[in-house]
Amino acid sequence: MIYFDNAASTPLLPEVIDEIHALLPQVFGNPSSIHDYGRRARVVIEDARACIAELLHVAPSEITFTSGGTEANNMVLWGAVRKLNVQHIISSRTEHPAVLNPLSALVNEYNTKVTFLQVDKNGHPDLTQLEDLLKAEDKPVLVTLMYANNETGALLPLKDVSDLCCAAGAYFHSDMVQTFGKLNIDFSKIPVGFASASAHKFHGPKGIGFLYRNSKNSIEPYILGGGQERQMRAGTENTVYIAAMAKALQLAYNRMEENQLHIAGLKRSLAGKLSELKGVTFNAESDKGGLHTLLSVAFPHNPQTEMLLYKLDMQDVAVSGGSACASGAVHQSHVLHELYGITDKINLRFSFSKLNTLQEVNKVTGIIYEILQHEEIEK
């Protein structure tokens, strides 16, 4: 099987699997217990926290472990309103539902003002509009914009947004789920108030992630209960998966440049081959830029293409029709609708990892050509 849906989830690396297998029988103690079994588990957690903090150039105390990016996003958004007295949140309609749905809930529950920036055809928010909004506001503001869009790969000019927020004294949160482990993120160079991560996007296990929170920003816990995670996140820590996540992120940073070059080559090759098909275009110009791991392709709607996603699946090729975060539902992408309005294009998202090969790209291209040619003959 050829797996080109790495934006949805990535396979576990052998080294990460080995880490899980090694720790499972050893660190079963509760990290909050004071006996030896608990202390051993606590050491594993704190070593993982220190590892992640060192990679990102932040303090270990600024890393809070969560169940994933969705929880981290919710922690920031709800915490900003409840604790930081944020009354105005600036975002875009192309954000992930893990941001858009909490924003809707905050409007209903707290009457929080939400402003959505205009976004151009390439998926870039209007920074002039952002600057004007920030200059006009005299109350606490939170800007929440994702670093890389999960459907188009469009990259946010992170430093530009950070500079605008710093100049205005606004809080800045970025959903970085698609970029951790893929880009060299260094918070000592680009100040960000909050950032969300999910391990399964960089070859770690599902159900574990973290929130980076600059120590200047104090928010309330989103999940209440015990006093775990320095009073920031209640619930017994998932010790083994926390260690596995740190291992995966460390491996990603160790091989960052090598991985980027390899994956970017795969993307260029597939884009070049698909561009030879009549009527094929690339959403948000993902063939020319954006995140190197993602290619968003728009096929013309016709009898040859309307079943392409399913026929690829039947040929053991895994790709996505858009975001994989809608309980398996296939529907028009809210991101592409915002960029292009209602269209009848057949949109497929190809997303790559370092485990993919040029041979796989060539094979998938051949399968697509064969499917479309076969349909044309039958017609």
C-alpha positions as CSV (number, residue, x, y, z in Angstrom):
1,M,0.0,0.0,0.0
2,I,1.2,3.5,-0.8
3,Y,0.4,6.0,2.0
4,F,0.2,9.6,0.9
5,D,-2.0,10.9,3.7
6,N,0.6,12.0,6.2
7,A,-1.1,15.3,7.0
8,A,-3.8,13.2,8.6
9,S,-1.4,10.9,10.5
10,T,2.1,9.6,10.2
11,P,3.3,6.0,10.7
12,L,5.3,5.3,13.9
13,L,9.0,5.2,13.3
14,P,10.8,2.0,14.4
15,E,12.8,3.9,17.0
16,V,9.6,5.3,18.5
17,I,8.0,1.8,18.6
18,D,11.2,0.5,20.4
19,E,10.9,3.3,22.9
20,I,7.3,2.4,23.6
21,H,8.0,-1.3,24.0
22,A,11.0,-0.6,26.3
23,L,9.0,1.6,28.6
24,L,5.6,-0.1,28.8
25,P,6.7,-2.8,31.3
26,Q,8.9,-0.5,33.3
27,V,7.1,2.8,34.0
28,F,3.6,1.7,35.0
29,G,3.7,3.7,38.2
30,N,1.7,6.8,38.7
31,P,4.0,9.8,38.2
32,S,2.3,11.6,41.2
33,S,3.3,8.8,43.6
34,I,6.2,9.3,45.8
35,H,7.5,5.8,45.9
36,D,10.2,4.5,43.5
37,Y,7.8,3.4,40.7
38,G,6.2,6.8,40.7
39,R,9.5,8.6,40.8
40,R,10.8,6.5,37.8
41,A,7.7,7.6,35.8
42,R,8.2,11.2,36.8
43,V,11.8,11.2,35.6
44,V,10.7,9.8,32.2
45,I,8.1,12.7,31.9
46,E,10.5,15.4,33.0
47,D,13.3,14.1,30.7
48,A,10.8,14.2,27.8
49,R,9.8,17.8,28.7
50,A,13.4,18.9,28.9
51,C,14.1,17.3,25.5
52,I,11.2,19.1,23.8
53,A,12.0,22.4,25.5
54,E,15.6,22.2,24.4
55,L,14.6,21.6,20.8
56,L,12.3,24.6,20.8
57,H,14.7,26.8,22.8
58,V,12.2,27.4,25.6
59,A,12.0,26.6,29.3
60,P,10.7,23.1,30.4
61,S,8.1,24.8,32.5
62,E,6.6,26.3,29.3
63,I,5.7,22.8,27.9
64,T,2.3,21.3,29.0
65,F,1.4,17.8,27.9
66,T,-2.0,17.4,26.4
67,S,-4.0,14.7,24.5
68,G,-3.2,16.5,21.2
69,G,-3.6,19.7,19.3
70,T,-7.3,20.0,19.7
71,E,-7.1,20.1,23.5
72,A,-4.1,22.5,23.3
73,N,-6.1,24.9,21.1
74,N,-9.1,24.8,23.4
75,M,-6.9,25.3,26.4
76,V,-5.5,28.6,24.9
77,L,-8.8,29.9,23.6
78,W,-10.9,29.3,26.7
79,G,-8.0,30.3,29.0
80,A,-7.4,33.6,27.2
81,V,-11.0,34.7,27.7
82,R,-11.3,33.4,31.2
83,K,-7.9,34.4,32.6
84,L,-6.4,37.0,30.3
85,N,-9.6,38.9,29.9
86,V,-9.4,38.7,26.2
87,Q,-12.6,40.2,24.7
88,H,-11.6,40.2,21.0
89,I,-10.1,37.3,19.1
90,I,-8.7,37.8,15.5
91,S,-8.5,34.7,13.3
92,S,-9.4,33.5,9.8
93,R,-12.1,31.3,8.4
94,T,-9.5,28.9,7.0
95,E,-8.5,27.7,10.5
96,H,-8.9,24.1,11.7
97,P,-12.3,23.3,13.3
98,A,-10.3,22.8,16.5
99,V,-10.1,26.6,16.5
100,L,-13.3,27.6,14.7
101,N,-15.7,25.6,16.8
102,P,-14.3,26.8,20.2
103,L,-14.5,30.4,18.8
104,S,-18.2,29.9,18.0
105,A,-18.7,28.5,21.5
106,L,-16.9,31.5,23.1
107,V,-19.2,33.9,21.1
108,N,-22.3,32.2,22.5
109,E,-21.1,31.8,26.1
110,Y,-19.0,35.0,26.7
111,N,-20.1,37.2,23.8
112,T,-16.5,37.3,22.8
113,K,-15.9,39.5,19.7
114,V,-14.4,37.5,16.8
115,T,-13.0,39.1,13.7
116,F,-12.0,37.0,10.7
117,L,-9.3,38.3,8.5
118,Q,-9.7,38.4,4.7
119,V,-7.7,35.6,3.0
120,D,-6.3,35.7,-0.5
121,K,-6.5,33.0,-3.1
122,N,-3.2,31.5,-1.9
123,G,-4.5,31.2,1.6
124,H,-2.6,34.1,3.1
125,P,-4.4,36.4,5.6
126,D,-4.5,40.1,5.1
127,L,-1.8,41.5,7.4
128,T,-2.6,45.1,6.7
129,Q,-6.1,44.4,8.0
130,L,-4.6,42.7,11.0
131,E,-2.3,45.7,11.8
132,D,-5.3,48.1,11.5
133,L,-7.4,45.9,13.8
134,L,-4.6,45.7,16.4
135,K,-4.0,49.5,16.3
136,A,-7.7,50.2,16.8
137,E,-8.1,48.0,19.8
138,D,-7.5,49.1,23.4
139,K,-8.6,45.9,25.1
140,P,-6.8,42.6,25.4
141,V,-6.7,40.8,22.0
142,L,-5.7,37.3,21.0
143,V,-4.6,36.5,17.5
144,T,-4.9,32.9,16.5
145,L,-3.6,31.9,13.1
146,M,-2.3,28.5,12.1
147,Y,1.3,28.2,10.9
148,A,0.5,25.8,8.0
149,N,-2.9,25.1,6.7
150,N,-3.8,21.4,7.0
151,E,-5.6,21.4,3.6
152,T,-3.6,23.6,1.3
153,G,-0.2,23.8,3.1
154,A,-0.3,27.6,2.9
155,L,2.3,29.0,5.3
156,L,1.7,31.9,7.6
157,P,4.5,34.6,7.6
158,L,5.0,33.8,11.3
159,K,7.6,36.4,12.1
160,D,5.5,39.2,10.5
161,V,2.5,38.2,12.6
162,S,4.6,37.9,15.7
163,D,6.1,41.4,15.1
164,L,2.6,42.9,14.7
165,C,1.4,41.2,17.9
166,C,4.4,42.2,19.9
167,A,4.2,45.9,18.7
168,A,0.5,46.0,19.7
169,G,0.8,44.1,23.0
170,A,-1.5,41.4,21.7
171,Y,-1.4,37.7,22.6
172,F,-0.4,35.4,19.7
173,H,-1.4,31.7,19.4
174,S,-0.6,29.5,16.5
175,D,-1.9,26.0,15.7
176,M,1.4,24.4,14.7
177,V,0.1,20.9,14.4
178,Q,1.2,20.5,10.8
179,T,4.6,22.1,11.2
180,F,6.2,20.7,14.3
181,G,8.8,18.1,13.3
182,K,8.8,19.4,9.7
183,L,10.1,22.9,10.1
184,N,12.9,24.1,12.4
185,I,10.8,26.0,14.9
186,D,12.9,28.0,17.3
187,F,10.9,30.2,19.7
188,S,14.0,32.2,20.8
189,K,14.0,33.7,17.3
190,I,10.3,34.2,16.7
191,P,8.3,35.0,19.8
192,V,4.9,33.3,20.0
193,G,2.7,33.3,23.1
194,F,1.1,29.9,22.6
195,A,1.6,27.0,20.1
196,S,-0.2,23.6,19.8
197,A,1.3,20.3,18.7
198,S,0.2,16.7,18.1
199,A,2.7,13.8,18.1
200,H,1.0,11.7,15.4
201,K,1.8,14.4,12.8
202,F,5.6,13.8,13.2
203,H,5.7,10.0,13.5
204,G,4.7,9.8,17.2
205,P,1.7,8.1,18.7
206,K,-1.9,9.4,18.6
207,G,-3.6,10.8,21.7
208,I,-0.6,12.8,22.9
209,G,0.6,16.4,22.2
210,F,1.7,19.5,24.0
211,L,1.0,23.2,24.4
212,Y,3.9,25.6,24.4
213,R,2.9,28.6,26.6
214,N,5.3,31.5,27.1
215,S,5.8,31.9,30.8
216,K,4.6,35.6,30.6
217,N,1.1,34.3,29.8
218,S,-0.9,32.8,32.7
219,I,-4.0,30.9,31.8
220,E,-6.4,28.6,33.7
221,P,-6.4,24.9,33.1
222,Y,-9.0,23.6,30.6
223,I,-9.4,20.2,32.3
224,L,-10.0,20.3,36.1
225,G,-9.2,17.6,38.6
226,G,-5.8,16.8,40.2
227,G,-2.8,19.1,40.1
228,Q,-0.8,17.5,37.4
229,E,1.3,19.4,34.8
230,R,2.1,22.2,37.3
231,Q,-1.6,22.8,37.9
232,M,-2.1,23.3,34.2
233,R,-3.7,20.0,33.1
234,A,-5.5,17.6,35.4
235,G,-5.3,13.8,34.8
236,T,-2.6,11.2,35.1
237,E,0.1,11.8,32.5
238,N,0.5,9.3,29.6
239,T,4.1,8.5,30.6
240,V,5.1,6.2,27.8
241,Y,3.5,8.2,25.0
242,I,5.0,11.4,26.3
243,A,8.5,9.8,26.1
244,A,7.6,8.4,22.6
245,M,6.6,11.9,21.4
246,A,9.9,13.4,22.6
247,K,11.8,10.7,20.8
248,A,9.9,11.3,17.6
249,L,10.5,15.1,17.8
250,Q,14.1,14.6,18.5
251,L,14.5,12.3,15.5
252,A,12.8,14.9,13.4
253,Y,15.1,17.7,14.4
254,N,18.2,15.4,14.0
255,R,17.3,14.8,10.4
256,M,15.4,18.0,9.6
257,E,17.4,19.2,6.5
258,E,17.8,15.8,5.0
259,N,14.0,15.1,5.4
260,Q,13.0,18.4,3.9
261,L,15.1,18.0,0.8
262,H,13.8,14.4,0.2
263,I,10.2,15.3,0.8
264,A,10.3,18.5,-1.3
265,G,11.7,16.4,-4.1
266,L,8.8,14.0,-4.0
267,K,6.3,16.9,-4.0
268,R,7.9,18.6,-7.0
269,S,8.0,15.3,-8.9
270,L,4.3,14.6,-8.3
271,A,3.3,18.2,-9.1
272,G,5.2,18.1,-12.3
273,K,3.6,14.9,-13.5
274,L,0.1,15.9,-12.5
275,S,0.4,19.3,-14.2
276,E,0.6,17.5,-17.5
277,L,-3.0,16.4,-17.1
278,K,-5.5,18.6,-18.8
279,G,-7.4,20.9,-16.4
280,V,-5.4,20.1,-13.3
281,T,-4.6,23.0,-11.0
282,F,-3.1,23.3,-7.5
283,N,-5.0,24.9,-4.7
284,A,-3.3,27.9,-3.0
285,E,-0.4,27.4,-5.5
286,S,0.7,24.5,-3.3
287,D,2.9,23.3,-6.2
288,K,5.0,26.4,-6.0
289,G,5.3,26.9,-2.3
290,G,3.7,26.3,1.1
291,L,4.6,23.4,3.3
292,H,6.9,21.0,1.6
293,T,4.9,17.9,2.8
294,L,1.6,18.8,1.2
295,L,0.2,19.1,-2.3
296,S,-3.4,20.1,-2.8
297,V,-4.6,19.2,-6.3
298,A,-7.8,20.2,-8.1
299,F,-9.0,17.9,-10.9
300,P,-11.7,19.1,-13.3
301,H,-15.1,17.6,-12.4
302,N,-16.1,15.0,-15.0
303,P,-17.0,11.3,-15.1
304,Q,-13.3,10.4,-15.2
305,T,-12.4,12.2,-11.9
306,E,-15.5,12.1,-9.7
307,M,-14.6,8.6,-8.3
308,L,-10.9,9.1,-8.3
309,L,-10.4,9.1,-4.6
310,Y,-12.2,5.8,-4.2
311,K,-10.5,4.2,-7.1
312,L,-7.1,5.1,-5.7
313,D,-8.2,3.5,-2.5
314,M,-9.1,0.3,-4.4
315,Q,-5.6,0.4,-5.9
316,D,-4.1,0.6,-2.4
317,V,-3.2,4.3,-2.6
318,A,-4.2,6.3,0.5
319,V,-4.8,10.0,-0.1
320,S,-7.4,12.4,1.3
321,G,-10.2,14.4,-0.2
322,G,-9.4,17.2,2.2
323,S,-9.2,17.4,6.0
324,A,-9.3,14.0,7.8
325,C,-10.9,15.6,10.9
326,A,-14.6,15.3,10.0
327,S,-15.4,11.8,11.2
328,G,-14.7,10.3,7.8
329,A,-17.2,12.5,6.1
330,V,-16.5,13.7,2.6
331,H,-17.8,17.2,1.9
332,Q,-16.8,20.4,0.4
333,S,-13.8,21.9,2.3
334,H,-14.6,25.0,4.3
335,V,-11.0,26.2,3.5
336,L,-11.4,25.8,-0.3
337,H,-14.8,27.4,-0.1
338,E,-13.3,30.4,1.6
339,L,-10.6,30.7,-1.0
340,Y,-12.6,30.0,-4.2
341,G,-16.3,29.9,-3.3
342,I,-18.5,27.1,-4.6
343,T,-16.7,25.0,-7.3
344,D,-17.2,21.6,-8.8
345,K,-13.5,20.7,-8.7
346,I,-12.5,17.3,-7.4
347,N,-9.9,18.1,-4.7
348,L,-7.3,15.6,-3.5
349,R,-4.7,16.2,-0.8
350,F,-1.4,14.3,-1.2
351,S,0.8,14.5,1.8
352,F,4.3,13.0,2.2
353,S,6.7,11.9,4.8
354,K,10.4,10.9,4.8
355,L,9.2,7.2,4.5
356,N,7.8,7.8,1.0
357,T,9.9,7.2,-2.1
358,L,10.2,8.5,-5.7
359,Q,9.2,5.0,-6.9
360,E,5.9,5.5,-5.0
361,V,5.3,8.9,-6.7
362,N,5.9,7.3,-10.1
363,K,3.6,4.4,-9.3
364,V,0.8,6.7,-8.1
365,T,1.1,8.9,-11.2
366,G,0.8,5.8,-13.4
367,I,-2.3,4.6,-11.5
368,I,-3.9,8.0,-11.9
369,Y,-3.1,8.2,-15.6
370,E,-4.5,4.6,-16.0
371,I,-7.7,5.3,-14.1
372,L,-8.4,8.4,-16.1
373,Q,-7.5,6.8,-19.4
374,H,-9.6,3.8,-18.7
375,E,-12.6,5.9,-17.9
376,E,-12.1,7.9,-21.1
377,I,-12.0,4.6,-23.1
378,E,-15.2,3.3,-21.5
379,K,-16.9,6.6,-22.2
